Every structure is written in C-alpha cells, then in structure tokens.
Amino acid sequence: MKHVAIIGTSPIMLILANHFCNKKIKVTIFDNSKKIGGAWSYYNFKNNFISTQTNVIVPDNIFEEKNIPIINKYLKKKFSVKISVNKDKFEPLGYLAKTNYEYKLNPIYKKIKNSKKINIKKKFISNIESKNDYVLINKKDKFDKIFIPTYCGIKKIKINKKVYDVSPRLIVSEHVMIIAKKIRVKYLAYSESFDKNFDRAQIKKIKNFNIFTARISKEKKGLNVLKLIKDSNLLYSKNDLVKVVKTKYKNYYRDFKQRNYLNKLAANTNIEYINTALFVESFFSINDKFSLTKQKYKD
Ligand SMILES: Cc1cc2nc3c(=O)[nH]c(=O)nc-3n(C[C@H](O)[C@H](O)[C@H](O)COP(=O)(O)OP(=O)(O)OC[C@H]3O[C@@H](n4cnc5c(N)ncnc54)[C@H](O)[C@@H]3O)c2cc1C
C-alpha cells in the first residue's frame, strides 16, 4: 500500500491514519464536516476541551476492563493523551468497571491536524468502486485502498461492476453544553439516563466553571433548551449561566446486520471495513488487524 484513503475523523480512524503514516504510507482523510472528531467533536472553551457529545472511553466487559491499560499506554505514548482516574459517579448502561478514566483526546486531533504527511480533505464520499489494482472514489480519485468506518454515509459500493446498496439510517441527535458559574447537581463522570429531559450526561469542573453536557432525550428533541434546563432544575440562578450551546449530530447508523453485510462485501477487496462502533472494542479490533502494540492481552 502506498496511498490510502480514510473516511471520517472519528478517533479510531485518526489512530489508524497515524499508524499508517508511521509506516510511511501516504494518507488522505475525507470528512464532509469541517469539525474534526466525528461523534467525538469538541468545543474549545478558553483552551479547554469539552466533548459536546459527552464522550467516554469505557470497557464493556471484564476482558476490556483488564486490557484497557494497553489502550491507555498507547494513547499516552503515541499522542500524549492526558488520562486520569475519574472518581465521580459513573452510571453506564451496561457493564460497570471498577476504575474509570477521563481522557483528554485533543492531542490526537492536534497531531493529525498539524501533520504535514496526513491530508484532510473536506469532501463527502458518495461513490466507491473497487477495481483490480485500485479503488476509485467519487469516480475520479484513485487510491490503493480505502478504509471505511461503521457509521459513514456511503450508500452504494461497486465491486466487479456490480452495485451494492449499503445505505445507513440517518439519526439526528441533539446535545446541549452548559457552562455555568454554579450548578445545582453533583459532579458526574457519566450517566446514561440522567432525568426525563437529558441522558448521556456528564458534569465536571473546568477551572472555576461547571460544565454540563448531555444528550436531549428522544421525547424532548426540538424543544427549547432553556426551558429544559429550568425544568431539570440544573441552576440556582439564571445569572450563573455563562454559555449554552446546542448541537445536532448526524449519525449514519448501521445495525449489526448492516455492519456484517458491509464487512462481508468488502472482504478480499481494496475496501476495508473498520469496526468503529464503540471505542474500546474498536481499538482492540484495529490492534488485532494492524498490530498497533506488541503488548499481550490478559485473559
Ligand atoms: C452522539 C454520539 C456519541 C457517542 N459517544 C460515544 C462514546 O462516548 N463512547 C463510545 O465508545 N462510543 C460513542 N459513540 C459511538 C460512536 O459512534 C463511535 O465511538 C465512533 O465515533 C464511530 O465512529 P465512526 O467513524 O463510525 O462515525 P462518526 O463518529 O459519526 O464519524 C464519522 C465521520 O465521518 C464523516 N463522514 C461520514 N460519512 C462520510 C462520507 N461518506 N464522506 C465523507 N465524510 C463522511 C462524518 O462527517 C463524521 O465526521 C457515540 C455515537 C454518537 C452518535
């Protein structure tokens, strides 16, 4: 492989881009969004990184919990990611690990953005065609290979002159970020179900400010955010409010059946499907494929 294309700038795809770059492979990343990070994009508040979609790196089972130190070591070594133990309350949907960490992923974004060897192009890839010796993107750009993540917007793929429909389901979620001088609720590492208005919530302190980030619950989508904040009784006083930012995230969702179909279709072609569905699982998946680290897993 001399020159590869990668779709999207979610952290797993950026880790992959960096890995290929270290192997002297030329990398071009395509992302139609001007924000880097995909579902892990962030807001820069006075040089502090706030993940507006409330992102957490958490193990989903005992195997992942035992081996998460491998990920931590890798992120520190390759990107100088700052990792600390998070002792605040943690309420995930499923598995609860004994130790949970907080990650500041901005060094990953900074490294990739500043890399002179990795090119990020703001472009939507609508068309991929696998030929014998190369892959053709949007009917004109040639690459040796393309890597596509789980939640990308590709609708059709052409392999051996046959067109396959791989359309995802578009889901738009709404998220809120509140910066306040004071907040009524206790610090929270993560809660999958916060209250009737918000889920996937996080409350932390950055300098003298309290930061609340959450997803607006399905039933409350489209409603006035200030009214929801009041209804959830998050603040002592409106005067404590410094900033409120509402964001919408477009997720090109694929269920397990669609992911398996994409994976099967791409097998033995120059299109490679990368499982990006959950950070920890995905990291181990790319580690198994591309040997990111030499560390042995604990059973
Ligand atoms: C709101 C939200 C929050 C999440 N939080 C977590 C979390 O905290 N922890 C966790 O483990 N998982 C989380 N997930 C799961 C998450 O989807 C994965 O962790 C990961 O971000 C998926 O990566 P992805 O590249 O498949 O998709 P995304 O993260 O959605 O990134 C896709 C990127 O590619 C771009 N793109 C898509 N299609 C094209 C195209 N055809 N051409 C060009 N560019 C394209 C998009 O603009 C986007 O930037 C979250 C998912 C969502 C939707």
The ligand as a MOL file (V3000), in Angstrom:
LIG
                    3D

  0  0  0     0  0            999 V3000
M  V30 BEGIN CTAB
M  V30 COUNTS 53 58 0 0 0
M  V30 BEGIN ATOM
M  V30 1 C -23.5900 11.3100 19.6210 0
M  V30 2 C -22.7640 10.0750 19.7790 0
M  V30 3 C -21.9530 9.9340 20.8970 0
M  V30 4 C -21.1630 8.7990 21.0500 0
M  V30 5 N -20.3870 8.6630 22.1680 0
M  V30 6 C -19.6290 7.5680 22.3240 0
M  V30 7 C -18.8140 7.4000 23.4720 0
M  V30 8 O -18.8230 8.2380 24.3550 0
M  V30 9 N -18.0340 6.2870 23.5730 0
M  V30 10 C -18.0030 5.3160 22.6030 0
M  V30 11 O -17.2460 4.3420 22.7380 0
M  V30 12 N -18.7790 5.4470 21.5080 0
M  V30 13 C -19.5830 6.5260 21.3440 0
M  V30 14 N -20.3950 6.6480 20.2490 0
M  V30 15 C -20.3570 5.6100 19.2670 0
M  V30 16 C -19.5630 6.2360 18.1210 0
M  V30 17 O -20.3560 6.1850 17.0300 0
M  V30 18 C -18.1790 5.6620 17.9140 0
M  V30 19 O -17.4240 5.7340 19.0990 0
M  V30 20 C -17.4000 6.3710 16.7980 0
M  V30 21 O -17.3710 7.7600 16.8830 0
M  V30 22 C -17.9320 5.9410 15.4690 0
M  V30 23 O -17.0240 6.3610 14.5030 0
M  V30 24 P -17.4590 6.4720 13.0040 0
M  V30 25 O -16.2660 6.9690 12.2670 0
M  V30 26 O -18.0880 5.2070 12.5580 0
M  V30 27 O -18.6370 7.5460 12.9930 0
M  V30 28 P -18.6430 9.0740 13.4650 0
M  V30 29 O -18.0190 9.2620 14.7830 0
M  V30 30 O -20.0500 9.5140 13.2760 0
M  V30 31 O -17.7290 9.8030 12.4160 0
M  V30 32 C -17.9800 9.7790 11.0500 0
M  V30 33 C -17.2650 10.9640 10.4450 0
M  V30 34 O -17.1550 10.7570 9.0660 0
M  V30 35 C -17.7850 11.7900 8.3310 0
M  V30 36 N -18.4430 11.1070 7.2200 0
M  V30 37 C -19.4350 10.1840 7.2840 0
M  V30 38 N -19.7260 9.7340 6.0530 0
M  V30 39 C -18.8990 10.3690 5.1880 0
M  V30 40 C -18.7170 10.3070 3.7900 0
M  V30 41 N -19.4410 9.4930 3.0190 0
M  V30 42 N -17.7750 11.1020 3.2360 0
M  V30 43 C -17.0170 11.9280 3.9910 0
M  V30 44 N -17.1450 12.0220 5.3340 0
M  V30 45 C -18.0720 11.2510 5.9270 0
M  V30 46 C -18.7160 12.4880 9.2880 0
M  V30 47 O -18.7950 13.8650 8.9830 0
M  V30 48 C -18.0160 12.2620 10.6360 0
M  V30 49 O -17.0970 13.2900 10.9310 0
M  V30 50 C -21.1860 7.7730 20.0650 0
M  V30 51 C -22.0140 7.9340 18.9540 0
M  V30 52 C -22.8000 9.0620 18.8010 0
M  V30 53 C -23.6770 9.2070 17.5890 0
M  V30 END ATOM
M  V30 BEGIN BOND
M  V30 1 1 1 2
M  V30 2 1 2 3
M  V30 3 2 2 52
M  V30 4 2 3 4
M  V30 5 1 4 5
M  V30 6 1 4 50
M  V30 7 2 5 6
M  V30 8 1 6 7
M  V30 9 1 6 13
M  V30 10 2 7 8
M  V30 11 1 7 9
M  V30 12 1 9 10
M  V30 13 2 10 11
M  V30 14 1 10 12
M  V30 15 2 12 13
M  V30 16 1 13 14
M  V30 17 1 14 15
M  V30 18 1 14 50
M  V30 19 1 15 16
M  V30 20 1 16 17
M  V30 21 1 16 18
M  V30 22 1 18 19
M  V30 23 1 18 20
M  V30 24 1 20 21
M  V30 25 1 20 22
M  V30 26 1 22 23
M  V30 27 1 23 24
M  V30 28 2 24 25
M  V30 29 1 24 26
M  V30 30 1 24 27
M  V30 31 1 27 28
M  V30 32 2 28 29
M  V30 33 1 28 30
M  V30 34 1 28 31
M  V30 35 1 31 32
M  V30 36 1 32 33
M  V30 37 1 33 34
M  V30 38 1 33 48
M  V30 39 1 34 35
M  V30 40 1 35 36
M  V30 41 1 35 46
M  V30 42 1 36 37
M  V30 43 1 36 45
M  V30 44 2 37 38
M  V30 45 1 38 39
M  V30 46 1 39 40
M  V30 47 2 39 45
M  V30 48 1 40 41
M  V30 49 2 40 42
M  V30 50 1 42 43
M  V30 51 2 43 44
M  V30 52 1 44 45
M  V30 53 1 46 47
M  V30 54 1 46 48
M  V30 55 1 48 49
M  V30 56 2 50 51
M  V30 57 1 51 52
M  V30 58 1 52 53
M  V30 END BOND
M  V30 END CTAB
M  END
